[in-house]
Structure formats: C-alpha cells, structure tokens
Amino acid sequence: MCVDPDWEPFERIDETGRHVGIAADLLRLVATRLGIDIVLYPTADWDESLAASKAGHCRILSFLNRSPERERWLVFTAPIFRDQNIVITREEHPYIGDLHGVSGETVALPRGTMVEERLRRLYPNLHIITTGSEPEAVEMVSERLADMTIRSLIVAAYAIRKEGLFNLKIAGQVPELTNELRVGVLAGEPMLRDILDKGIATITAQEREAISNRHVAVQIQRGIDYRLVWQVGAAAAILLLLALYWNRKLARMNRELVRLSTTDPLTGLFNRIKVDDFLEDELSRARRTGRPFGVIMLDLDHFKAINDQRGHQLGDAVLVEVAALLRAGQGEGGVAGRWGGEEFILVCPGADLAETAMRAEALRATIAAHDFSVGTCTGSFGVAACLPGDRVEDIVRRADGALYEAKHAGRNQVCGAAGAAGRARDRAVG
C-alpha cells in the first residue's frame, strides 16, 4: 500500500516509519475484519506515491478521491470516509456564496489532487497556483501570496487550531467537491477491490466518527502558548487577555465548522455529508428492524436557463424557496438536503416505494403550483426504496436513475413509481 506521507490528520508516515492517522485506523479495521495483511510501501511525498502506484509497486492507494485521471490505472472501492471541502481565505475576504461568481482570484492547491483536477474544469475563472503540500498552500493564503485555498473541513479545523492561524477564516464551501475518500486498487485487480469493499461495508458511521474525533482531538494543541509569553515578554494580565481573545475566536470558528459540516449555507438544508450519515443510520436500522425507508431525488427543470437569463441571485432565491417547500413537506422524521447545485434529496423513514412515490407526487404538485420569484418552476423526481442487501450507494443510484428517466420523459413528473395522476391533473388545468 502507498499512502500520502504528509496529510495530517488523515494520514502520514511517522518518525518510526508507521502509517498513522484516520486513514490508517480505518484500514487497520478493514484488514482485521477481512483477515488480511496490508504492508506499507514508504514514499517521500504524494507525487512519489502516485508514481509508485502507476508503476505497480503498490497494489493499493490508501485514501483518495476518484477522478477521471486516476481511473486510467485504478478502480475504486466504495467511500471509506466522507468530508466536505471548504474555502479558506484571510479574515478580511468577503463571504463566497458561489465560486462561479469569483473572477481572477488566485487559489493555492497541492498539485496532483482531485481538487486541483476538478477545480480547473469547473472554475476556469480562477487562477490556480500549485504547491508541494497542503500546509504550503494555506501558508500562502496566510501570507497574502494567494487569495484562497480549498481544503478538507477536517484538515482545515486541524491546521487552523494547531498552527494558530487566526488571520484565516472559512469563507464558503464547495458541495460539488465533497471528498468521497476511497481505496484505489490497480485496475487489473477488481477482485481485490471487491474484497476490500466487503470490509469497508462493516464500518459503521459511529466508528468513523470515533476514529475522526480521536485523531483531531489528540493532535490539537490546547492551553496557553508559553513560547509566545517569552517572545513578547508581556505581563501575565496581557497574556490572559490575548488567550481569552483567541479562545473566543476559536469558539466562533468551531461553531461555524459545526454549522458548515452539517448544513448548506444557501438553503439551510442538510448538506450531502449529513444526508449520507442519515442514510447510513437508516440503512442500519432497516437491517436490524426491517422497517422500510424511501429516497426521493429532485432536480429543478431548466434551472440553468434561470441563472443564465435572470441571474444567479434570482436563481439562488428559487433554490431557497424550493428548500422551504421541501422542509414543509418532508414529513415526520424525514430529512431534506441539498445534494448539489439544483438537485435535492429527501429521505422518508418508514415509507415503502408506493408511499415514497406518493410523497414525491405531492411535492411535485406543490412546486408546480407555487408562485416563485421568477414565475413558474417545475421539478423532475426519482424515487427508490431500500431493498434487502442494498448499500446506500445502491438506493441513491436507483433514485438518481429514476430522476433521469423523468427528465428524459418530459420533466415535471415522478419516475420509479406512481405520478401519472398528478401529471394528468396538471395538463387538464393548464
């Protein structure tokens, strides 16, 4: 196995040559449950790890996002860990609601990462500066050598608190760049990938959270920085005031981290990571009790035209209005979330396929009848329900496939089950 030797707190190779961090603990758990041995192939940096993998020196890469470039020589397991990416800027930088609206600013990014690859494709309006490591990228922002960097939420929390970088802040998030960290396996060994998937499927959301919290908490430096006391030679009272000031800023930052880690900043709905956790919990409950649950995927019809013709501000207003309608119609115990862009998801605990389709049809009719700030808007819906042997990915994939059936069939309808009656009513009225 090759790893990233310097990606704290996810993983690193320590002074004794051991693989440590969140990824290391998760993979040891997988190896134990499968009864296999995973041997570290040491490298000096991530570039060397990628080169060793391409050369076949290591059969697996420990912890990385899937991307088209990497799919040239790797196949990927199911996600072993999820974490969203956020925008880090200096404190004086304004909030960033959408990177599409930012032009000409510089972004410092470690080279060879999924974020660099996808950011170049999704945001050609940004100027990318590559660095040798994540700490170097954030240091460039701190020293005003770059306007921003895009970082994992967990890595950002760790670095800001460990290094005391209080001139930085979280200025936004990038839902379309959510980290779905997987194990990469050489393309010629799909059976090894399938074996690892079986071990990954045994890891619960609670185990992932415990491992993550253990590493972030252990590595964080707490208390007064006594080196600073000697450096500034200030009186004890001044140091106490400084420490209190820092603690207040840290408390505010932590509250913002918690909010960003669970909610979409525009709509206030749960974000993709939080919905994924809820789906994992519902799937575990379904396996224990046999209680069904359904998933509704919604994509707004012709939303790009709204942004192009009416502007992104009115487009954002439509998304906020749709979120309010979903929140009102999510039902008891239901969870509504923003899946990305103009796509939303609704989890319906206790609902079988037929009931899930009925809820989707009710939401479809509500959205079609609503007077939006830009006039009439409609949505296409796909539904699916949990089946024996399902993984979360399977349920979401079926709902997403049904959504695209609804799009191709003419939009403003529910696919995967019922929905024809509501469409007939709409045609009769309009």
C-alpha positions in Angstrom: 0.0 0.0 0.0 1.2 3.5 -0.9 -0.1 6.5 1.2 0.2 10.2 1.4 3.1 10.6 3.9 2.1 14.1 4.9 -1.6 14.7 5.1 -2.5 15.2 8.7 -4.8 14.3 10.4 -5.9 11.9 7.6 -2.6 10.1 7.3 1.1 10.4 7.5 4.2 8.3 7.9 5.6 9.0 11.4 9.2 9.1 12.6 9.3 5.4 13.2 8.0 4.6 9.6 4.5 3.7 10.7 1.3 4.7 8.9 -0.8 6.7 11.3 -4.0 8.9 11.2 -7.6 8.5 10.4 -7.0 6.5 7.1 -4.5 4.2 8.9 -7.0 3.3 11.7 -9.9 2.8 9.2 -7.7 0.5 7.0 -6.4 -1.5 10.0 -10.1 -2.0 11.0 -10.8 -3.3 7.4 -7.7 -5.5 7.4 -8.6 -7.0 10.8 -12.2 -7.8 9.7 -11.0 -9.4 6.5 -8.1 -11.3 8.0 -5.6 -9.8 5.6 -2.2 -8.1 6.0 -1.5 -4.7 4.5 2.1 -3.7 4.1 3.3 -0.1 3.8 5.3 0.9 0.7 7.1 4.0 2.1 7.5 7.1 -0.1 8.7 10.7 0.4 5.7 12.5 -0.8 2.3 12.1 -2.6 3.8 12.6 -6.1 6.1 9.7 -5.4 3.2 7.6 -4.1 1.2 8.2 -7.4 4.3 7.3 -9.4 4.8 4.1 -7.4 1.2 3.2 -7.9 1.3 3.7 -11.7 4.5 1.6 -11.8 2.7 -1.2 -10.0 5.0 -1.1 -6.9 1.9 -0.9 -4.6 -1.4 -2.6 -5.3 -3.5 -0.1 -3.4 -3.5 3.6 -2.6 -4.9 4.2 0.9 -7.2 7.3 0.9 -8.1 9.3 -2.2 -10.9 10.7 -4.3 -11.9 9.0 -7.6 -11.3 11.2 -10.7 -11.1 10.5 -14.4 -7.3 10.9 -14.4 -6.9 8.3 -11.7 -9.4 5.9 -13.3 -6.8 5.4 -16.1 -5.0 3.0 -13.9 -7.1 2.4 -10.8 -10.5 1.0 -9.8 -12.1 2.3 -6.5 -13.8 0.9 -3.5 -17.0 2.4 -2.0 -16.2 5.5 0.1 -14.5 4.6 3.3 -14.8 8.2 4.6 -16.6 11.4 3.6 -15.6 15.0 4.3 -16.6 18.2 2.6 -14.2 20.8 1.1 -14.4 24.4 2.2 -12.9 27.7 1.1 -10.2 29.2 3.3 -9.4 32.9 3.0 -7.9 35.7 5.1 -10.2 37.2 7.6 -10.9 40.3 5.6 -12.0 38.5 2.5 -15.8 38.6 1.8 -18.0 35.5 2.1 -18.1 33.4 -1.1 -21.5 32.0 -1.9 -20.6 30.6 -5.3 -17.1 30.3 -6.8 -18.6 30.9 -10.3 -19.1 34.5 -9.2 -15.4 34.9 -8.3 -13.2 36.0 -11.1 -9.4 36.5 -11.4 -8.6 35.4 -7.8 -5.7 33.0 -7.1 -6.2 29.6 -5.4 -3.3 27.8 -3.9 -3.7 24.0 -4.1 -1.4 20.9 -3.7 -0.6 19.5 -7.1 -1.8 16.1 -8.2 -5.1 16.2 -6.2 -8.7 15.6 -7.2 -9.5 19.2 -6.1 -6.9 20.7 -8.5 -8.1 18.4 -11.3 -11.8 19.3 -10.9 -11.4 22.9 -10.0 -9.6 23.6 -13.3 -12.5 22.0 -15.1 -15.4 23.5 -13.1 -14.0 27.0 -12.4 -11.9 28.3 -15.3 -12.4 31.8 -13.9 -9.9 31.1 -11.1 -6.1 31.2 -11.3 -4.6 28.1 -9.7 -1.1 28.1 -8.1 0.1 24.6 -7.2 2.2 23.8 -4.2 4.1 20.8 -2.8 1.8 20.3 0.2 -1.4 21.4 1.9 0.5 23.3 4.7 2.3 25.3 2.0 -1.0 26.2 0.3 -2.6 27.5 3.5 0.7 29.4 4.4 0.4 31.2 1.0 -3.0 32.4 1.9 -1.9 33.5 5.4 1.0 35.5 3.9 -1.2 37.1 1.1 0.5 35.2 -1.7 -2.8 33.7 -2.7 -6.4 34.7 -2.2 -7.8 31.4 -1.1 -7.3 27.7 -0.8 -9.8 24.8 -0.9 -9.3 22.3 1.9 -11.0 19.4 3.6 -13.1 20.6 6.6 -11.3 18.2 8.9 -7.8 19.2 7.7 -8.7 22.9 8.0 -10.0 22.5 11.5 -6.8 20.7 12.4 -4.4 23.1 10.8 -6.1 26.3 12.0 -6.2 25.2 15.6 -2.8 23.5 15.6 -0.9 26.3 13.9 -2.9 29.2 15.4 -3.7 30.7 12.0 -6.3 33.2 13.4 -5.9 35.6 10.4 -7.8 32.9 8.4 -11.5 32.1 8.2 -13.9 29.8 6.5 -15.4 31.9 3.6 -17.7 29.3 2.0 -18.0 25.7 1.0 -17.8 23.7 -2.3 -20.5 21.0 -2.2 -19.6 19.7 -5.7 -16.1 19.0 -4.4 -17.1 16.9 -1.4 -14.4 14.4 -0.6 -15.5 10.8 -1.0 -12.3 9.1 0.1 -11.9 5.6 -1.2 -9.2 3.0 -1.5 -7.7 2.9 -5.0 -6.8 -0.5 -6.4 -4.8 -1.3 -9.5 -7.2 -1.7 -12.4 -6.1 -5.3 -13.1 -7.3 -6.5 -9.6 -11.0 -5.9 -9.4 -11.4 -8.9 -7.1 -9.1 -7.2 -4.5 -11.4 -4.2 -4.8 -14.5 -6.3 -4.1 -12.8 -8.0 -1.1 -11.9 -4.6 0.4 -15.5 -3.4 -0.3 -16.8 -6.2 2.0 -14.6 -4.9 4.8 -15.5 -1.3 4.3 -19.2 -2.2 4.4 -18.8 -3.4 8.0 -17.6 0.1 9.3 -20.4 2.0 11.0 -21.0 5.7 11.0 -20.3 5.7 14.7 -16.9 4.0 14.2 -15.9 6.5 11.6 -16.9 9.4 13.8 -15.0 8.0 16.8 -11.8 7.5 14.8 -12.1 11.0 13.3 -12.7 12.6 16.7 -9.8 10.7 18.3 -7.2 12.0 15.8 -8.4 15.6 15.6 -8.8 15.8 19.3 -5.4 14.2 20.1 -3.5 16.4 17.7 -5.0 19.7 18.7 -2.8 21.9 20.9 -4.7 23.4 23.8 -3.9 25.9 26.5 -1.7 28.9 26.6 1.2 29.1 24.2 4.1 29.7 26.7 6.6 30.3 23.8 4.5 33.4 23.0 4.8 34.5 26.6 8.6 34.6 26.4 8.6 36.0 22.9 6.5 39.1 23.6 7.6 39.5 27.2 4.2 40.7 28.1 2.7 40.8 31.5 0.6 37.9 32.7 -2.6 40.0 32.5 -2.0 40.9 28.9 -1.3 37.3 28.0 -4.5 36.2 29.7 -6.5 38.8 27.7 -4.8 37.5 24.5 -5.6 33.9 25.4 -9.2 34.8 26.0 -9.4 36.7 22.7 -8.0 33.7 20.9 -10.4 31.3 22.7 -13.4 33.5 21.7 -12.2 33.4 18.1 -11.7 29.7 18.3 -15.1 29.1 19.8 -16.7 31.2 17.0 -14.7 29.2 14.4 -15.8 25.9 15.9 -19.4 26.9 15.9 -19.0 27.8 12.2 -17.3 24.5 11.5 -20.2 22.6 13.1 -22.7 24.6 11.0 -20.8 24.2 7.8 -20.2 20.5 8.4 -24.0 19.8 8.5 -25.9 22.4 6.5 -25.9 24.0 3.1 -25.1 27.8 3.6 -27.6 29.0 0.9 -30.7 26.9 1.7 -30.2 25.9 5.3 -31.0 22.3 4.4 -28.7 19.5 5.5 -25.7 19.1 3.2 -24.7 16.0 1.4 -22.4 14.7 4.1 -25.1 15.0 6.8 -27.6 13.3 4.5 -25.1 10.5 3.8 -24.7 9.9 7.5 -28.5 9.9 8.0 -28.9 7.3 5.1 -26.2 5.1 6.7 -28.2 5.2 10.0 -31.5 4.5 8.3 -29.9 1.5 6.4 -28.5 0.1 9.7 -32.0 0.5 11.3 -33.6 -1.2 8.3 -31.3 -4.2 8.5 -32.0 -4.5 12.3 -35.8 -4.0 12.3 -37.0 -4.5 8.7 -38.5 -1.0 8.7 -38.5 0.4 5.1 -37.4 3.8 4.0 -37.5 5.6 0.7 -35.4 8.2 -1.1 -36.6 11.0 -3.3 -34.2 12.8 -5.7 -35.4 16.1 -7.1 -33.8 18.2 -9.9 -35.3 21.5 -10.9 -36.2 21.7 -14.6 -34.4 24.1 -16.9 -32.6 25.8 -13.9 -29.6 26.7 -15.9 -31.8 29.0 -18.1 -32.9 30.8 -14.9 -29.3 31.5 -14.0 -28.4 32.5 -17.5 -31.4 34.7 -18.3 -32.4 36.1 -14.8 -29.1 36.0 -13.0 -27.6 33.9 -10.2 -29.2 36.0 -7.4 -32.7 35.1 -8.6 -31.5 31.5 -9.2 -30.4 31.4 -5.5 -33.8 32.8 -4.5 -35.6 29.9 -6.3 -33.3 27.4 -4.5 -34.2 28.9 -1.1 -37.9 28.8 -2.0 -37.7 25.2 -3.1 -35.9 24.3 0.2 -38.7 25.9 2.2 -41.3 23.8 0.3 -39.2 20.6 0.9 -38.8 21.4 4.5 -42.6 21.9 4.9 -43.3 18.6 3.0 -40.6 16.3 4.4 -43.0 14.6 6.9 -42.4 13.3 10.4 -38.9 12.0 10.8 -38.0 12.9 7.2 -34.7 14.7 6.2 -34.4 17.1 3.3 -31.0 18.0 1.9 -29.3 19.8 -0.9 -27.4 17.2 -3.0 -25.6 19.7 -5.1 -26.5 22.6 -7.5 -30.2 22.5 -8.2 -30.5 18.8 -7.0 -32.2 18.0 -3.7 -32.8 14.7 -1.8 -35.5 13.7 0.7 -35.2 10.6 2.9 -38.5 9.2 4.0 -38.2 6.8 7.1 -40.9 4.2 7.4 -42.1 4.7 3.8 -42.2 1.9 1.2 -41.8 2.6 -2.5 -45.5 3.4 -3.1 -45.7 5.8 -0.2 -42.4 7.4 -1.2 -43.8 7.9 -4.7 -47.0 9.5 -3.2 -44.9 12.0 -1.2 -42.8 12.8 -4.4 -46.0 13.4 -6.3 -47.4 15.7 -3.6 -44.1 17.7 -3.7 -44.1 17.8 -7.5 -47.6 19.3 -7.5 -46.7 21.8 -4.7 -43.7 23.1 -6.6 -45.6 23.2 -9.9 -48.4 25.3 -8.3 -46.0 27.6 -6.4 -45.6 31.2 -7.4 -41.8 31.6 -7.5 -40.0 34.9 -7.7 -39.2 34.1 -11.4 -42.7 32.7 -12.1 -43.5 29.0 -12.6 -40.9 26.3 -11.9 -41.2 22.6 -12.0 -39.1 19.6 -10.9 -38.4 16.1 -12.0 -38.4 13.4 -9.4 -36.9 9.9 -9.0 -37.9 7.6 -6.2 -36.4 4.4 -4.7 -36.9 2.3 -1.6 -34.5 0.2 0.4 -34.2 -3.4 -0.7 -32.5 -6.4 1.0 -28.8 -6.4 0.5 -28.7 -2.7 -0.5 -25.9 -0.3 0.2 -26.6 3.4 0.5 -25.0 3.9 -2.9 -27.4 1.4 -4.5 -30.5 3.2 -3.2 -29.3 6.6 -4.3 -28.2 5.2 -7.7 -31.7 3.9 -8.3 -33.3 7.1 -7.3 -30.9 9.1 -9.4 -31.5 6.8 -12.4 -35.3 7.2 -12.0 -34.8 11.0 -11.9 -33.0 11.0 -15.2 -35.9 8.8 -16.6 -38.3 11.6 -15.5 -36.0 14.2 -17.3 -35.9 12.2 -20.5 -39.7 11.5 -20.4 -40.5 15.2 -20.5 -39.8 16.6 -17.0 -42.3 17.7 -14.3 -43.0 14.1 -13.3 -42.2 11.3 -10.9 -40.4 8.2 -12.1 -39.7 5.0 -10.3 -43.3 4.5 -9.4 -46.6 6.5 -9.4 -47.0 10.0 -10.6 -49.1 9.9 -13.7 -52.3 11.0 -12.0 -50.8 14.3 -10.9 -49.4 15.0 -14.4 -52.8 14.4 -15.9 -54.3 16.9 -13.5 -51.7 19.5 -14.5 -52.5 19.0 -18.2 -56.2 19.3 -17.5 -55.8 22.6 -15.6 -53.2 24.2 -17.8 
